[in-house]
Amino acid sequence: MISFATALRNSIASTVLTSIGSAAGSNAKILLCSGTRPANGATTPTPLATFTVTGALLASTSGAVGTLNAIPAVAATAGGAGTAATWARLTTSANAFVCDMDVSVTGGSGDLTMDNVTVVAGATLTPGTLTLTVL
């Protein structure tokens, strides 16, 4: 594994996150998914819910960790009733793959944390924090 200086890691995290939603009218999406996370970028998932991040995605970058601005809550889809979210995909507004990440309850080890990962159809899903760590 290649190790980068912290300043470069901060720059990488910032570049990735600002490029996703930096164009006018271009909003990043977070697809909340269940099951086994696929190989990097493989398979287009059927999401349990889709969060659309309006405006700037990046809040701050420090210590090679990019922290995102608040993500608006959404209603879960009917097909996801009783299903636990296990991973999520970050895409551009045009659904171009950016990265896949783990999902866990708040306090867990997921890249995206939520107060409850069990999806109930029509219920409001509120994400907690999402961070991007460059190793």
All heavy atoms as an XYZ file, in Angstrom:
901
protein
N       0.839     -1.174      0.000
C       0.000      0.000      0.000
C       0.888      1.243      0.000
O       1.869      1.309      0.726
C      -0.895     -0.012      1.232
C      -1.730      1.218      1.344
S      -3.220      0.958      2.276
C      -2.846      1.627      3.835
N       0.540      2.220     -0.782
C       1.274      3.474     -0.867
C       0.745      4.424      0.198
O      -0.468      4.570      0.351
C       1.119      4.117     -2.258
C       1.687      3.182     -3.332
C       1.782      5.478     -2.302
C       1.412      3.641     -4.732
N       1.631      5.069      0.921
C       1.240      6.051      1.934
C       1.558      7.445      1.416
O       2.647      7.690      0.904
C       2.005      5.804      3.239
O       1.684      4.546      3.761
N       0.594      8.348      1.552
C       0.761      9.722      1.092
C       0.859     10.658      2.291
O       0.326     10.380      3.369
C      -0.433     10.157      0.231
C      -0.563      9.408     -1.062
C      -1.498      8.393     -1.195
C       0.242      9.712     -2.146
C      -1.634      7.702     -2.386
C       0.117      9.023     -3.344
C      -0.821      8.014     -3.459
N       1.479     11.810      2.086
C       1.537     12.844      3.113
C       0.120     13.338      3.391
O      -0.740     13.343      2.507
C       2.410     14.010      2.631
N      -0.122     13.753      4.621
C      -1.460     14.184      5.028
C      -1.982     15.316      4.154
O      -3.151     15.317      3.775
C      -1.469     14.593      6.514
O      -1.086     13.466      7.292
C      -2.845     15.056      6.956
N      -1.148     16.277      3.799
C      -1.596     17.396      2.958
C      -2.107     16.896      1.609
O      -3.126     17.370      1.098
C      -0.474     18.401      2.762
N      -1.432     15.909      1.027
C      -1.861     15.343     -0.246
C      -3.153     14.551     -0.066
O      -4.060     14.618     -0.891
C      -0.765     14.462     -0.841
C      -1.070     13.837     -2.199
C      -1.459     14.900     -3.226
C       0.122     13.037     -2.687
N      -3.264     13.798      1.032
C      -4.488     13.043      1.309
C      -5.674     13.988      1.479
O      -6.770     13.717      1.008
C      -4.286     12.167      2.547
C      -3.262     11.062      2.281
C      -2.753     10.356      3.505
N      -3.798      9.906      4.415
C      -3.597      9.736      5.718
N      -2.423      9.986      6.259
N      -4.577      9.297      6.472
N      -5.467     15.134      2.159
C      -6.531     16.138      2.298
C      -6.952     16.647      0.925
O      -8.141     16.815      0.638
C      -6.057     17.321      3.145
C      -5.992     17.001      4.613
O      -6.619     16.064      5.097
N      -5.212     17.777      5.337
N      -5.974     16.903      0.070
C      -6.245     17.406     -1.270
C      -7.039     16.386     -2.091
O      -7.971     16.744     -2.812
C      -4.933     17.745     -1.966
O      -5.176     18.187     -3.280
N      -6.675     15.122     -1.984
C      -7.388     14.068     -2.721
C      -8.844     14.000     -2.259
O      -9.772     13.980     -3.071
C      -6.683     12.704     -2.555
C      -5.330     12.708     -3.254
C      -7.568     11.568     -3.070
C      -4.437     11.525     -2.890
N      -9.069     13.959     -0.944
C     -10.432     13.890     -0.407
C     -11.241     15.098     -0.856
O     -12.388     14.972     -1.298
C     -10.406     13.802      1.119
N     -10.657     16.272     -0.784
C     -11.340     17.496     -1.186
C     -11.673     17.488     -2.671
O     -12.787     17.835     -3.073
C     -10.460     18.703     -0.849
O     -11.105     19.889     -1.221
N     -10.737     17.068     -3.504
C     -10.959     17.017     -4.954
C     -12.074     16.054     -5.315
O     -12.953     16.374     -6.119
C      -9.658     16.624     -5.681
O      -8.669     17.606     -5.401
C      -9.871     16.525     -7.178
N     -12.064     14.884     -4.723
C     -13.110     13.890     -4.999
C     -14.478     14.449     -4.640
O     -15.416     14.424     -5.440
C     -12.855     12.575     -4.219
C     -14.066     11.660     -4.270
C     -11.632     11.860     -4.768
N     -14.603     14.981     -3.445
C     -15.909     15.424     -2.974
C     -16.415     16.687     -3.654
O     -17.601     16.806     -3.948
C     -15.883     15.600     -1.461
C     -15.642     14.293     -0.696
C     -15.471     14.563      0.785
C     -16.761     13.305     -0.938
N     -15.535     17.637     -3.946
C     -16.009     18.860     -4.586
C     -16.320     18.649     -6.063
O     -17.173     19.314     -6.623
C     -15.008     20.022     -4.430
O     -13.742     19.623     -4.937
C     -14.893     20.445     -2.988
N     -15.662     17.692     -6.712
C     -15.909     17.461     -8.133
C     -17.256     16.782     -8.386
O     -17.830     16.908     -9.449
C     -14.788     16.631     -8.748
O     -14.798     15.321     -8.222
N     -17.788     16.088     -7.397
C     -19.043     15.357     -7.571
C     -20.213     16.301     -7.771
O     -21.031     16.116     -8.654
C     -19.310     14.441     -6.362
C     -18.244     13.374     -6.278
C     -20.690     13.812     -6.449
C     -18.209     12.665     -4.953
N     -20.301     17.325     -6.944
C     -21.467     18.200     -7.019
C     -21.127     19.643     -7.236
O     -21.890     20.518     -6.868
N     -19.982     19.917     -7.848
C     -19.541     21.300     -7.969
C     -20.187     22.061     -9.117
O     -20.309     23.271     -9.073
C     -18.020     21.357     -8.112
O     -17.623     20.667     -9.277
N     -20.644     21.367    -10.149
C     -21.249     22.061    -11.291
C     -22.645     22.572    -10.925
O     -23.363     21.945    -10.147
C     -21.342     21.111    -12.480
N     -23.017     23.699    -11.470
C     -24.332     24.265    -11.191
C     -25.422     23.269    -11.572
O     -25.404     22.696    -12.654
C     -24.501     25.565    -11.972
N     -26.348     23.038    -10.673
C     -27.457     22.114    -10.940
C     -27.054     20.656    -10.857
O     -27.815     19.772    -11.200
N     -25.830     20.387    -10.415
C     -25.333     19.019    -10.347
C     -25.288     18.576     -8.895
O     -24.505     19.091     -8.110
C     -23.932     18.963    -10.960
O     -23.427     17.662    -10.884
N     -26.156     17.647     -8.529
C     -26.251     17.190     -7.149
C     -25.801     15.742     -7.027
O     -26.203     14.899     -7.816
C     -27.686     17.315     -6.648
C     -28.198     18.731     -6.729
O     -27.504     19.660     -6.355
N     -29.401     18.907     -7.237
N     -24.998     15.470     -6.021
C     -24.563     14.101     -5.765
C     -25.733     13.282     -5.245
O     -26.688     13.816     -4.687
C     -23.432     14.112     -4.745
N     -25.654     11.967     -5.440
C     -26.673     11.058     -4.926
C     -26.000      9.995     -4.074
O     -24.881      9.566     -4.358
C     -27.413     10.366     -6.065
C     -28.224     11.284     -6.941
C     -28.898     10.478     -8.042
C     -29.617     11.375     -9.019
N     -30.207     10.579    -10.111
N     -26.699      9.572     -3.037
C     -26.260      8.458     -2.223
C     -27.359      7.413     -2.294
O     -28.492      7.657     -1.873
C     -26.002      8.875     -0.770
C     -24.921      9.944     -0.721
C     -25.620      7.652      0.076
C     -24.735     10.576      0.635
N     -27.034      6.260     -2.888
C     -27.992      5.165     -3.031
C     -27.801      4.230     -1.848
O     -26.742      3.632     -1.685
C     -27.757      4.412     -4.342
C     -27.621      5.254     -5.615
C     -27.335      4.360     -6.809
C     -28.868      6.082     -5.838
N     -28.811      4.104     -1.007
C     -28.758      3.244      0.162
C     -29.175      1.840     -0.260
O     -30.258      1.654     -0.821
C     -29.703      3.793      1.233
C     -29.604      3.211      2.621
C     -28.226      3.479      3.217
C     -30.686      3.817      3.507
N     -28.314      0.851     -0.018
C     -28.525     -0.497     -0.551
C     -28.415     -1.567      0.529
O     -27.888     -1.334      1.603
C     -27.487     -0.777     -1.640
S     -27.463      0.453     -2.961
N     -28.890     -2.768      0.189
C     -28.803     -3.904      1.101
C     -28.016     -5.024      0.438
O     -27.701     -4.963     -0.746
C     -30.202     -4.399      1.468
O     -30.862     -4.878      0.314
N     -27.723     -6.056      1.218
C     -27.026     -7.216      0.678
C     -25.525     -7.033      0.682
O     -24.977     -6.156      1.335
N     -24.868     -7.873     -0.094
C     -23.412     -7.863     -0.183
C     -22.954     -6.764     -1.123
O     -23.471     -6.637     -2.238
C     -22.901     -9.227     -0.685
O     -23.387    -10.240      0.193
C     -21.389     -9.262     -0.729
N     -22.023     -5.988     -0.679
C     -21.471     -4.913     -1.499
C     -20.745     -5.531     -2.694
O     -19.922     -6.433     -2.524
C     -20.511     -4.106     -0.624
C     -20.017     -2.848     -1.239
C     -19.327     -2.044     -0.153
N     -18.086     -1.518     -0.634
C     -17.242     -0.810      0.099
N     -17.486     -0.595      1.362
N     -16.150     -0.340     -0.423
N     -21.030     -5.057     -3.921
C     -20.380     -5.633     -5.109
C     -18.933     -5.173     -5.248
O     -18.483     -4.287     -4.522
C     -21.233     -5.089     -6.259
C     -21.757     -3.791     -5.744
C     -21.966     -3.992     -4.266
N     -18.251     -5.769     -6.197
C     -16.892     -5.328     -6.524
C     -16.951     -3.848     -6.891
O     -17.987     -3.341     -7.330
C     -16.338     -6.149     -7.677
N     -15.860     -3.164     -6.744
C     -15.767     -1.728     -6.965
C     -16.458     -1.252     -8.242
O     -15.976     -1.482     -9.336
C     -14.284     -1.327     -6.998
C     -14.082      0.160     -6.906
O     -14.946      0.871     -6.428
N     -12.939      0.622     -7.356
N     -17.607     -0.619     -8.074
C     -18.334     -0.047     -9.198
C     -19.145     -1.025    -10.019
O     -19.848     -0.629    -10.942
N     -19.061     -2.310     -9.714
C     -19.799     -3.310    -10.492
C     -21.274     -3.286    -10.112
O     -21.634     -2.882     -9.015
C     -19.225     -4.705    -10.224
N     -22.102     -3.694    -11.013
C     -23.540     -3.852    -10.778
C     -24.212     -2.545    -10.390
O     -23.790     -1.873     -9.454
C     -23.810     -4.893     -9.668
O     -23.048     -6.057     -9.923
C     -25.268     -5.252     -9.604
N     -25.251     -2.201    -11.092
C     -26.053     -1.042    -10.725
C     -27.092     -1.510     -9.723
O     -27.927     -2.361    -10.033
C     -26.747     -0.437    -11.961
O     -25.733     -0.053    -12.893
C     -27.585      0.763    -11.584
N     -27.045     -0.989     -8.494
C     -27.941     -1.481     -7.459
C     -29.361     -0.934     -7.579
O     -29.592      0.101     -8.197
C     -27.290     -0.964     -6.178
C     -26.616      0.303     -6.600
C     -26.136      0.041     -8.008
N     -30.298     -1.670     -6.994
C     -31.658     -1.164     -6.812
C     -31.688     -0.634     -5.387
O     -31.648     -1.411     -4.431
C     -32.698     -2.286     -6.986
O     -32.568     -2.822     -8.298
C     -34.102     -1.750     -6.772
N     -31.725      0.677     -5.216
C     -31.602      1.236     -3.872
C     -32.873      1.102     -3.035
O     -33.982      1.071     -3.568
C     -31.285      2.706     -4.130
C     -31.854      2.987     -5.475
C     -31.766      1.702     -6.246
N     -32.673      1.027     -1.726
C     -33.778      1.078     -0.778
C     -34.284      2.515     -0.679
O     -35.460      2.751     -0.427
C     -33.304      0.623      0.605
C     -32.722     -0.780      0.692
C     -32.108     -1.014      2.066
C     -33.791     -1.812      0.408
N     -33.388      3.443     -0.875
C     -33.697      4.875     -0.854
C     -32.546      5.612     -1.518
O     -31.431      5.100     -1.590
C     -33.870      5.363      0.582
N     -32.832      6.800     -2.027
C     -31.807      7.630     -2.650
C     -31.815      8.999     -1.992
O     -32.845      9.673     -1.953
C     -32.060      7.789     -4.164
O     -32.053      6.500     -4.762
C     -30.992      8.654     -4.807
N     -30.676      9.383     -1.469
C     -30.502     10.712     -0.897
C     -29.904     11.595     -1.987
O     -28.946     11.202     -2.650
C     -29.532     10.688      0.287
C     -29.964      9.817      1.429
C     -29.418      8.556      1.592
C     -30.911     10.252      2.339
C     -29.794      7.744      2.649
C     -31.305      9.451      3.400
C     -30.744      8.199      3.556
N     -30.459     12.782     -2.177
C     -29.897     13.733     -3.121
C     -29.307     14.881     -2.322
O     -30.002     15.495     -1.514
C     -30.969     14.259     -4.091
O     -31.501     13.151     -4.811
C     -30.374     15.262     -5.073
N     -28.034     15.129     -2.529
C     -27.335     16.179     -1.800
C     -27.330     17.424     -2.664
O     -26.712     17.447     -3.719
C     -25.889     15.749     -1.459
C     -25.205     16.817     -0.627
C     -25.893     14.407     -0.741
N     -28.039     18.439     -2.223
C     -28.092     19.687     -2.984
C     -27.002     20.622     -2.486
O     -26.679     20.639     -1.308
C     -29.464     20.368     -2.834
O     -29.715     20.567     -1.444
C     -30.561     19.510     -3.416
N     -26.430     21.361     -3.393
C     -25.378     22.298     -3.021
C     -24.052     21.600     -2.804
O     -23.832     20.475     -3.242
N     -23.181     22.265     -2.096
C     -21.834     21.749     -1.858
C     -21.880     20.484     -1.016
O     -22.591     20.403     -0.030
C     -20.989     22.800     -1.168
N     -21.135     19.488     -1.428
C     -21.091     18.214     -0.720
C     -20.093     18.258      0.429
O     -20.347     17.725      1.502
C     -20.710     17.111     -1.710
C     -20.742     15.676     -1.241
C     -22.139     15.280     -0.806
C     -20.272     14.762     -2.345
N     -18.959     18.898      0.228
C     -17.885     18.886      1.212
C     -18.044     19.985      2.254
O     -18.235     21.140      1.920
C     -16.539     19.063      0.498
C     -15.303     19.016      1.365
C     -15.117     17.626      1.964
C     -14.074     19.397      0.550
N     -17.968     19.594      3.529
C     -17.999     20.576      4.614
C     -16.578     20.950      5.017
O     -16.256     22.120      5.157
C     -18.765     20.028      5.812
N     -15.725     19.927      5.217
C     -14.352     20.203      5.627
C     -13.464     19.000      5.335
O     -13.952     17.888      5.147
C     -14.294     20.518      7.125
O     -14.692     19.368      7.868
N     -12.168     19.251      5.298
C     -11.185     18.186      5.139
C     -10.072     18.432      6.148
O      -9.495     19.512      6.193
C     -10.586     18.173      3.718
O     -11.638     18.080      2.775
C      -9.653     16.998      3.530
N      -9.797     17.418      6.967
C      -8.751     17.527      7.967
C      -8.254     16.134      8.317
O      -9.061     15.210      8.472
C      -9.283     18.218      9.220
O      -8.294     18.272     10.217
N      -6.946     15.987      8.425
C      -6.379     14.699      8.786
C      -6.692     13.611      7.779
O      -6.860     12.453      8.134
N      -6.821     13.987      6.507
C      -7.121     13.080      5.394
C      -8.534     12.525      5.451
O      -8.844     11.510      4.846
C      -6.102     11.954      5.311
N      -9.419     13.205      6.182
C     -10.821     12.797      6.259
C     -11.682     13.951      5.764
O     -11.632     15.051      6.301
C     -11.227     12.427      7.703
C     -12.704     12.103      7.787
C     -10.381     11.270      8.214
N     -12.472     13.687      4.719
C     -13.416     14.671      4.212
C     -14.763     14.443      4.876
O     -15.293     13.334      4.852
N     -15.305     15.457      5.517
C     -16.614     15.367      6.169
C     -17.615     16.115      5.311
O     -17.358     17.234      4.880
C     -16.562     15.970      7.586
O     -15.565     15.271      8.331
C     -17.904     15.847      8.280
N     -18.758     15.498      5.062
C     -19.753     16.072      4.181
C     -20.764     16.912      4.930
O     -20.998     16.714      6.121
C     -20.474     14.961      3.415
C     -19.699     14.411      2.223
C     -18.446     13.689      2.648
C     -20.566     13.491      1.420
N     -21.373     17.849      4.199
C     -22.453     18.646      4.745
C     -23.652     17.752      5.030
O     -23.703     16.604      4.601
C     -22.855     19.747      3.743
C     -21.868     20.889      3.742
O     -21.464     21.366      4.792
N     -21.452     21.316      2.563
N     -24.628     18.288      5.731
C     -25.831     17.536      6.077
C     -26.500     16.997      4.820
O     -26.553     17.663      3.784
C     -26.793     18.429      6.838
N     -27.000     15.788      4.923
C     -27.678     15.120      3.814
C     -29.161     15.112      4.129
O     -29.563     14.655      5.203
C     -27.141     13.689      3.645
C     -25.615     13.717      3.426
C     -27.840     12.972      2.506
C     -24.938     12.393      3.656
N     -30.020     15.608      3.225
C     -31.450     15.660      3.513
C     -32.069     14.275      3.695
O     -31.679     13.315      3.038
C     -32.043     16.333      2.267
C     -30.893     16.976      1.572
C     -29.689     16.178      1.932
N     -33.040     14.180      4.598
C     -33.760     12.926      4.839
C     -34.646     12.605      3.644
O     -35.037     13.492      2.881
C     -34.602     13.057      6.098
N     -34.959     11.312      3.445
C     -35.843     10.874      2.359
C     -36.777      9.780      2.866
O     -36.537      9.178      3.902
C     -35.062     10.314      1.143
C     -34.186     11.365      0.526
C     -34.260      9.089      1.520
N     -37.826      9.514      2.096
C     -38.729      8.408      2.407
C     -38.200      7.146      1.732
O     -37.710      7.186      0.609
C     -40.139      8.713      1.915
N     -38.294      6.026      2.432
C     -37.844      4.747      1.887
C     -38.815      4.253      0.832
O     -40.000      4.580      0.851
C     -37.734      3.717      3.008
N     -38.326      3.445     -0.106
C     -39.179      2.879     -1.136
C     -39.925      1.669     -0.581
O     -39.485      1.036      0.372
C     -38.355      2.446     -2.366
O     -37.388      1.487     -1.942
C     -37.659      3.626     -2.998
N     -41.046      1.333     -1.182
C     -41.881      0.225     -0.710
C     -41.146     -1.104     -0.770
O     -41.355     -1.980      0.060
C     -43.166      0.153     -1.519
N     -40.272     -1.277     -1.753
C     -39.556     -2.534     -1.908
C     -38.543     -2.817     -0.824
O     -38.035     -3.923     -0.714
N     -38.259     -1.830     -0.009
C     -37.235     -2.012      1.007
C     -37.756     -2.348      2.387
O     -36.998     -2.398      3.341
N     -39.036     -2.599      2.537
C     -39.631     -2.800      3.858
C     -38.948     -3.914      4.642
O     -38.807     -5.030      4.165
C     -41.117     -3.101      3.718
N     -38.506     -3.587      5.852
C     -37.904     -4.559      6.746
C     -36.482     -4.952      6.400
O     -35.913     -5.854      7.005
N     -35.883     -4.282      5.439
C     -34.543     -4.625      4.975
C     -33.503     -3.735      5.634
O     -33.700     -2.533      5.767
C     -34.459     -4.455      3.440
O     -35.490     -5.227      2.842
C     -33.116     -4.886      2.908
N     -32.389     -4.323      6.015
C     -31.304     -3.546      6.619
C     -30.362     -3.038      5.537
O     -29.922     -3.795      4.676
C     -30.529     -4.402      7.616
N     -30.070     -1.753      5.588
C     -29.079     -1.170      4.679
C     -27.693     -1.598      5.151
O     -27.387     -1.516      6.338
C     -29.194      0.343      4.686
N     -26.879     -2.081      4.221
C     -25.531     -2.548      4.572
C     -24.433     -1.777      3.856
O     -23.292     -1.773      4.293
C     -25.379     -4.046      4.247
O     -25.710     -4.254      2.864
C     -26.292     -4.891      5.123
N     -24.774     -1.139      2.739
C     -23.789     -0.377      1.983
C     -24.503      0.715      1.202
O     -25.729      0.731      1.100
C     -22.972     -1.281      1.065
C     -23.733     -1.937     -0.057
C     -24.550     -3.030      0.028
C     -23.756     -1.542     -1.429
N     -25.076     -3.339     -1.206
C     -24.594     -2.452     -2.115
C     -23.138     -0.524     -2.142
C     -24.843     -2.346     -3.491
C     -23.383     -0.425     -3.514
C     -24.222     -1.339     -4.162
N     -23.726      1.641      0.668
C     -24.283      2.747     -0.115
C     -23.336      3.068     -1.255
O     -22.148      2.773     -1.205
C     -24.482      3.975      0.764
N     -23.894      3.656     -2.289
C     -23.098      4.083     -3.448
C     -23.246      5.590     -3.611
O     -24.347      6.128     -3.601
C     -23.577      3.373     -4.708
C     -22.860      3.883     -5.968
C     -23.009      2.960     -7.127
N     -22.223      1.755     -6.850
C     -22.217      0.681     -7.640
N     -22.940      0.673     -8.738
N     -21.490     -0.370     -7.340
N     -22.127      6.259     -3.783
C     -22.101      7.684     -4.068
C     -21.960      7.843     -5.571
O     -21.079      7.226     -6.182
C     -20.917      8.333     -3.337
C     -20.705      9.834     -3.517
C     -21.902     10.622     -3.005
C     -19.435     10.261     -2.789
N     -22.862      8.629     -6.173
C     -22.819      8.872     -7.607
C     -22.940     10.366     -7.882
O     -23.296     11.151     -7.012
C     -23.973      8.159     -8.362
O     -25.213      8.818     -8.072
C     -24.059      6.686     -8.001
N     -22.687     10.716     -9.119
C     -22.953     12.078     -9.580
C     -24.446     12.197     -9.843
O     -25.181     11.210     -9.777
C     -22.188     12.381    -10.875
O     -22.707     11.525    -11.902
C     -20.687     12.184    -10.714
N     -24.906     13.388    -10.196
C     -26.325     13.572    -10.518
C     -26.725     12.760    -11.743
O     -27.882     12.388    -11.904
C     -26.626     15.048    -10.761
O     -25.852     15.534    -11.841
N     -25.755     12.426    -12.604
C     -26.021     11.631    -13.812
C     -25.842     10.130    -13.544
O     -25.759      9.330    -14.467
C     -25.091     12.071    -14.930
N     -25.773      9.754    -12.255
C     -25.649      8.358    -11.827
C     -24.314      7.706    -12.176
O     -24.217      6.481    -12.217
C     -26.805      7.507    -12.357
C     -28.133      8.003    -11.851
O     -28.287      8.306    -10.673
N     -29.096      8.126    -12.748
N     -23.291      8.508    -12.419
C     -21.959      7.952    -12.668
C     -21.348      7.515    -11.337
O     -21.374      8.258    -10.352
C     -21.065      8.989    -13.342
N     -20.811      6.310    -11.305
C     -20.206      5.746    -10.103
C     -19.052      6.604     -9.606
O     -18.211      7.045    -10.386
C     -19.698      4.330    -10.412
C     -18.849      3.732     -9.333
C     -19.428      3.207     -8.192
C     -17.471      3.702     -9.450
C     -18.645      2.655     -7.188
C     -16.673      3.145     -8.451
C     -17.265      2.628     -7.321
N     -19.025      6.835     -8.278
C     -17.903      7.518     -7.640
C     -17.235      6.560     -6.660
O     -16.058      6.293     -6.761
C     -18.355      8.802     -6.913
C     -17.204      9.432     -6.154
C     -18.948      9.786     -7.903
N     -18.012      6.037     -5.704
C     -17.455      5.084     -4.742
C     -18.571      4.335     -4.027
O     -19.719      4.788     -4.003
C     -16.546      5.778     -3.731
S     -17.391      6.919     -2.626
N     -18.229      3.183     -3.473
C     -19.123      2.414     -2.616
C     -18.598      2.520     -1.199
O     -17.390      2.698     -0.990
C     -19.167      0.936     -3.038
C     -19.908      0.722     -4.351
O     -20.760      1.562     -4.716
O     -19.641     -0.290     -5.015
N     -19.498      2.404     -0.220
C     -19.102      2.553      1.177
C     -19.951      1.676      2.079
O     -21.047      1.258      1.687
C     -19.240      4.009      1.596
C     -20.683      4.512      1.547
S     -20.856      6.293      1.508
C     -20.633      6.605     -0.234
N     -19.445      1.402      3.263
C     -20.186      0.639      4.261
C     -21.149      1.547      5.004
O     -20.882      2.734      5.189
C     -19.228     -0.003      5.266
C     -18.367     -1.089      4.634
O     -18.859     -1.786      3.732
O     -17.198     -1.230      5.036
N     -22.270      0.952      5.461
C     -23.275      1.671      6.240
C     -23.404      0.972      7.585
O     -23.410     -0.257      7.655
C     -24.636      1.669      5.518
C     -25.726      2.285      6.386
C     -24.543      2.400      4.191
N     -23.496      1.751      8.656
C     -23.714      1.177      9.983
C     -24.546      2.131     10.823
O     -24.782      3.274     10.432
C     -22.376      0.902     10.689
O     -21.737      2.112     11.050
N     -24.975      1.651     11.970
C     -25.683      2.513     12.903
C     -24.700      3.520     13.480
O     -23.484      3.301     13.473
C     -26.361      1.713     14.044
C     -27.475      0.841     13.500
C     -25.355      0.909     14.824
N     -25.219      4.618     13.984
C     -24.393      5.642     14.602
C     -23.522      5.006     15.684
O     -24.004      4.213     16.484
C     -25.290      6.740     15.217
O     -26.124      7.271     14.182
C     -24.464      7.861     15.830
N     -22.252      5.335     15.655
C     -21.302      4.755     16.596
C     -20.608      3.519     16.034
O     -19.652      3.014     16.607
N     -21.088      3.024     14.879
C     -20.488      1.862     14.233
C     -19.321      2.268     13.359
O     -18.912      3.420     13.323
N     -18.818      1.302     12.608
C     -17.619      1.550     11.811
C     -17.912      1.930     10.362
O     -16.996      2.032      9.553
C     -16.728      0.305     11.832
O     -17.425     -0.789     11.246
N     -19.178      2.154     10.001
C     -19.516      2.480      8.626
C     -19.027      3.852      8.198
O     -18.865      4.756      9.015
N     -18.821      3.989      6.891
C     -18.448      5.293      6.329
C     -19.644      6.245      6.404
O     -19.489      7.437      6.611
C     -18.011      5.132      4.870
C     -16.891      4.115      4.735
O     -15.820      4.344      5.322
O     -17.105      3.084      4.074
N     -20.839      5.686      6.217
C     -22.094      6.425      6.377
C     -22.777      5.846      7.602
O     -22.970      4.631      7.690
C     -22.992      6.245      5.150
C     -24.408      6.818      5.250
C     -24.391      8.334      5.408
C     -25.225      6.427      4.030
N     -23.112      6.690      8.560
C     -23.800      6.211      9.757
C     -25.218      6.746      9.793
O     -25.495      7.841      9.304
C     -23.063      6.623     11.047
O     -23.031      8.052     11.133
C     -21.643      6.082     11.065
N     -26.114      5.933     10.366
C     -27.526      6.307     10.479
C     -28.028      5.861     11.848
O     -27.514      4.891     12.409
C     -28.346      5.629      9.382
C     -27.877      5.981      7.987
S     -28.795      5.126      6.689
C     -30.413      5.832      6.906
N     -29.052      6.551     12.367
C     -29.567      6.152     13.675
C     -30.263      4.793     13.612
O     -30.343      4.076     14.597
C     -30.490      7.217     14.262
C     -31.714      7.499     13.409
O     -31.778      7.018     12.266
O     -32.613      8.210     13.888
N     -30.760      4.416     12.444
C     -31.420      3.126     12.255
C     -31.178      2.688     10.815
O     -31.489      3.426      9.889
C     -32.922      3.262     12.530
C     -33.654      1.946     12.500
O     -33.092      0.900     12.137
N     -34.912      1.973     12.869
N     -30.641      1.498     10.623
C     -30.350      1.023      9.264
C     -31.443      0.119      8.709
O     -31.373     -0.285      7.556
C     -28.986      0.300      9.188
C     -27.852      1.269      9.506
C     -28.938     -0.913     10.081
N     -32.457     -0.189      9.524
C     -33.564     -1.011      9.039
C     -34.579     -0.114      8.353
O     -35.105      0.821      8.946
C     -34.230     -1.795     10.183
O     -33.243     -2.610     10.797
C     -35.350     -2.671      9.661
N     -34.851     -0.419      7.102
C     -35.723      0.406      6.278
C     -37.171     -0.045      6.426
O     -37.477     -1.229      6.348
C     -35.288      0.308      4.797
C     -36.249      1.046      3.901
C     -33.874      0.844      4.641
N     -38.050      0.907      6.653
C     -39.486      0.660      6.699
C     -40.103      1.480      5.573
O     -39.863      2.687      5.491
C     -40.081      1.076      8.067
C     -41.582      0.906      8.076
C     -39.436      0.282      9.186
N     -40.871      0.825      4.703
C     -41.443      1.507      3.531
C     -42.191      2.767      3.937
O     -43.011      2.751      4.848
C     -42.372      0.568      2.789
N     -41.861      3.867      3.280
C     -42.519      5.139      3.526
C     -41.984      5.898      4.726
O     -42.298      7.067      4.915
N     -41.192      5.244      5.553
C     -40.617      5.922      6.720
C     -39.535      6.895      6.279
O     -38.903      6.709      5.245
C     -40.028      4.904      7.690
N     -39.330      7.917      7.066
C     -38.288      8.883      6.762
C     -36.943      8.350      7.217
O     -36.794      7.901      8.353
C     -38.575     10.229      7.461
O     -39.834     10.717      6.996
C     -37.489     11.249      7.171
N     -35.987      8.361      6.328
C     -34.616      7.934      6.627
C     -33.758      9.177      6.790
O     -33.734     10.039      5.913
C     -34.065      7.075      5.495
C     -34.798      5.769      5.219
C     -34.235      5.109      3.970
C     -34.680      4.839      6.406
N     -33.065      9.242      7.908
C     -32.214     10.389      8.175
C     -30.776      9.911      8.351
O     -30.465      9.218      9.318
C     -32.669     11.123      9.448
O     -34.051     11.456      9.301
C     -31.868     12.391      9.671
N     -29.909     10.256      7.413
C     -28.512      9.862      7.562
C     -27.833     10.690      8.642
O     -28.229     11.811      8.901
C     -27.914     10.156      6.182
C     -28.789     11.202      5.614
C     -30.165     11.006      6.204
N     -26.841     10.094      9.254
C     -26.042     10.809     10.238
C     -24.889     11.482      9.530
O     -25.070     12.439      8.790
N     -23.705     10.929      9.660
C     -22.535     11.527      9.044
C     -21.986     10.648      7.942
O     -22.186      9.446      7.935
C     -21.416     11.736     10.089
O     -21.078     10.471     10.650
C     -21.841     12.687     11.174
N     -21.330     11.264      7.023
C     -20.641     10.565      5.950
C     -19.255     11.168      5.863
O     -19.098     12.381      5.751
C     -21.373     10.705      4.628
C     -20.676     10.115      3.394
C     -20.427      8.610      3.553
C     -21.501     10.361      2.153
N     -18.262     10.296      5.935
C     -16.879     10.759      5.812
C     -16.158      9.957      4.743
O     -16.488      8.813      4.484
C     -16.113     10.618      7.146
O     -16.148      9.255      7.559
C     -16.704     11.492      8.235
N     -15.198     10.594      4.108
C     -14.350      9.956      3.120
C     -12.927     10.029      3.645
O     -12.388     11.123      3.843
C     -14.445     10.677      1.776
C     -13.466     10.204      0.703
C     -13.865      8.813      0.210
C     -13.426     11.166     -0.448
N     -12.337      8.883      3.932
C     -10.978      8.830      4.445
C     -10.040      8.352      3.353
O     -10.273      7.310      2.754
C     -10.882      7.882      5.657
O     -11.803      8.311      6.650
C      -9.478      7.862      6.232
N      -8.998      9.102      3.092
C      -7.990      8.725      2.107
C      -6.823      8.122      2.876
O      -6.218      8.760      3.731
C      -7.518      9.939      1.280
C      -6.453      9.524      0.285
C      -8.703     10.589      0.584
N      -6.530      6.860      2.576
C      -5.448      6.160      3.292
C      -4.116      6.370      2.626
O      -3.985      6.685      1.514
C      -5.759      4.671      3.348
C      -7.073      4.330      4.021
C      -7.353      2.847      3.924
C      -7.067      4.774      5.468
